[in-house]
Amino acid sequence: MTKHLYLCYYNNRPSYVLLGWDNNRKGFYMILDYQNGNEDCAIYSNLFSKKPYPKTLGKYLDYLKDKNIILPTQMIDAVLRDAFRRLEDNEVTHRVDGGSYTRLETIDYAIL
């Protein structure tokens, strides 16, 4: 399972999108949640769906667009590459600060 993390804001609170490819299930997954949240449940999880591992990202990107969250193109491309290559282990944090994109080859799990 690959993991691509994007830090953002939702409802004026620090949040994150975790998006990736699950090679065992041959589909994509996504979670939207608050950073360090104390809620019982994520804002959105692919597991809420009847078809939790779609073969395309369209459903997830449309959902995020409705929430005014736009993922960096570089992140979307990286997740699609993971699927094409059938990667099983890849962890990346994607950030956009002041219009400048950065990619870190790690995920800080303390914020999740």
ZICOR-V72876 format. One record per pair of residues at least 12 apart in sequence whose ideal C-beta (glycine too) atoms are under 8 Angstrom apart, sorted by the first residue. I is the first residue (numbers start at 1). GAP is how many residues later the second one is. D is the distance in Angstrom with one decimal. If there is no record, write none. Layout:
i:I gap:GAP d:D
i:I gap:GAP d:D
This chain:
i:1 gap:19 d:6.0
i:1 gap:20 d:7.2
i:1 gap:21 d:4.9
i:1 gap:22 d:6.8
i:1 gap:23 d:7.4
i:1 gap:28 d:7.7
i:1 gap:87 d:6.8
i:1 gap:88 d:7.6
i:2 gap:18 d:4.2
i:2 gap:19 d:4.8
i:2 gap:21 d:7.9
i:2 gap:77 d:7.0
i:2 gap:80 d:4.2
i:2 gap:85 d:5.3
i:2 gap:86 d:7.4
i:2 gap:87 d:7.0
i:2 gap:88 d:4.1
i:2 gap:89 d:7.5
i:3 gap:15 d:6.1
i:3 gap:17 d:4.8
i:3 gap:87 d:7.1
i:3 gap:88 d:4.8
i:3 gap:89 d:7.3
i:3 gap:104 d:6.0
i:4 gap:14 d:7.2
i:4 gap:15 d:5.0
i:4 gap:16 d:5.5
i:4 gap:71 d:5.4
i:4 gap:74 d:6.0
i:4 gap:75 d:5.4
i:4 gap:78 d:7.9
i:4 gap:86 d:7.8
i:4 gap:88 d:5.1
i:4 gap:89 d:7.9
i:4 gap:90 d:6.2
i:5 gap:12 d:7.4
i:5 gap:13 d:5.6
i:5 gap:86 d:7.8
i:5 gap:87 d:7.1
i:5 gap:88 d:4.7
i:5 gap:89 d:6.9
i:5 gap:102 d:5.0
i:5 gap:107 d:8.0
i:6 gap:13 d:7.2
i:6 gap:65 d:5.6
i:6 gap:66 d:7.0
i:6 gap:69 d:5.8
i:6 gap:87 d:7.8
i:6 gap:88 d:5.0
i:6 gap:89 d:7.6
i:7 gap:28 d:7.2
i:7 gap:86 d:7.3
i:7 gap:88 d:6.1
i:7 gap:104 d:7.5
i:8 gap:61 d:5.4
i:10 gap:22 d:6.8
i:10 gap:24 d:7.3
i:10 gap:33 d:6.7
i:10 gap:57 d:6.2
i:10 gap:59 d:6.5
i:13 gap:21 d:5.3
i:13 gap:22 d:7.7
i:14 gap:20 d:6.9
i:14 gap:21 d:4.2
i:14 gap:22 d:7.7
i:14 gap:97 d:7.9
i:15 gap:17 d:6.6
i:15 gap:18 d:6.5
i:15 gap:19 d:5.2
i:15 gap:20 d:6.1
i:15 gap:28 d:7.4
i:15 gap:54 d:8.0
i:16 gap:15 d:8.0
i:16 gap:16 d:7.5
i:16 gap:17 d:6.3
i:16 gap:18 d:8.0
i:16 gap:19 d:5.7
i:16 gap:95 d:7.0
i:16 gap:96 d:6.6
i:17 gap:13 d:6.6
i:17 gap:14 d:7.2
i:17 gap:15 d:5.4
i:17 gap:47 d:6.7
i:17 gap:52 d:6.5
i:17 gap:54 d:6.5
i:18 gap:12 d:6.9
i:18 gap:13 d:4.4
i:18 gap:15 d:7.9
i:18 gap:94 d:7.6
i:19 gap:12 d:8.0
i:19 gap:38 d:7.6
i:19 gap:41 d:6.7
i:19 gap:52 d:7.2
i:19 gap:56 d:7.1
i:19 gap:60 d:5.5
i:20 gap:59 d:6.2
i:20 gap:62 d:6.8
i:20 gap:70 d:7.8
i:21 gap:58 d:6.1
i:21 gap:61 d:4.3
i:21 gap:62 d:4.3
i:21 gap:65 d:8.0
i:21 gap:66 d:6.6
i:22 gap:31 d:5.9
i:23 gap:63 d:5.4
i:23 gap:64 d:6.8
i:23 gap:65 d:4.9
i:25 gap:27 d:8.0
i:25 gap:28 d:4.3
i:26 gap:27 d:7.0
i:26 gap:29 d:7.4
i:27 gap:25 d:7.6
i:27 gap:26 d:2.7
i:27 gap:27 d:5.6
i:27 gap:28 d:5.8
i:28 gap:18 d:7.6
i:28 gap:25 d:6.5
i:28 gap:26 d:5.8
i:28 gap:27 d:7.5
i:28 gap:28 d:7.3
i:28 gap:29 d:5.7
i:28 gap:32 d:6.7
i:28 gap:51 d:7.0
i:28 gap:55 d:7.0
i:29 gap:17 d:4.3
i:29 gap:23 d:7.0
i:29 gap:24 d:6.1
i:30 gap:14 d:7.0
i:30 gap:15 d:7.6
i:30 gap:16 d:5.3
i:30 gap:30 d:4.4
i:30 gap:33 d:7.8
i:31 gap:13 d:6.8
i:31 gap:14 d:5.1
i:31 gap:15 d:7.2
i:32 gap:12 d:4.2
i:32 gap:13 d:7.9
i:32 gap:31 d:7.9
i:32 gap:32 d:7.2
i:32 gap:35 d:7.2
i:32 gap:37 d:7.4
i:33 gap:79 d:7.5
i:35 gap:76 d:4.8
i:35 gap:77 d:7.0
i:36 gap:75 d:6.2
i:36 gap:76 d:7.7
i:44 gap:19 d:6.5
i:46 gap:14 d:7.7
i:57 gap:19 d:6.6
i:57 gap:22 d:6.8
i:57 gap:23 d:7.1
i:61 gap:15 d:7.3
i:71 gap:23 d:7.5
i:72 gap:22 d:5.3
i:72 gap:24 d:5.5
i:72 gap:29 d:5.6
i:74 gap:20 d:6.5
i:74 gap:27 d:5.8
i:74 gap:29 d:6.7
i:75 gap:17 d:7.8
i:75 gap:19 d:4.2
i:78 gap:14 d:6.3
i:78 gap:16 d:7.7
i:78 gap:25 d:7.9
i:91 gap:14 d:7.3
i:91 gap:15 d:6.1
i:91 gap:16 d:4.7
i:92 gap:12 d:6.8
i:92 gap:13 d:6.1
i:92 gap:14 d:7.8
i:92 gap:15 d:7.3
i:93 gap:13 d:6.5
i:93 gap:14 d:5.5
i:93 gap:15 d:7.0
